[in-house]
């Protein structure tokens, strides 16, 4: 991590790798890493045919940006919408949603939670494996 006055620059090497059977996450900006409390931000890689099943974040909005790959995004229990690189999804606080990789290649996403904090539930999931920063 590179400190820049009150800000900083992080890379995937600087943060924990959060691994599930459906893919992996790197939170590049979260209180644990940067001290940020107003937003958390990271990358998500979903493996082909896998996804993050229906869930919600009671205390935060979420933004999902599709970087590359193909998937289906469900928001508010409406029929899923096909999304690919360049699509941006806004999910208001407490709204149920899911993201599924429907392509044959990994689906790369960027996610943000506003305010920060909802991402911490992922660290407490019984299916999670965490590889600490600097060890991956």
Buried (B, 14 or more C-beta within 10 A) or exposed (E): BEEEEEEBEBEBEBBBBBBBEBBBBBBBBBBBBBEBEEBBBBBBBBBBEBBBEEEBBEEBBBBBBBBBBBBBBBBEEEEBEEBBEEBEBEBEBEBBBBBBBBBEEBBBBBBBBBBBBBBBEBBEEEEBEBEEBEEB
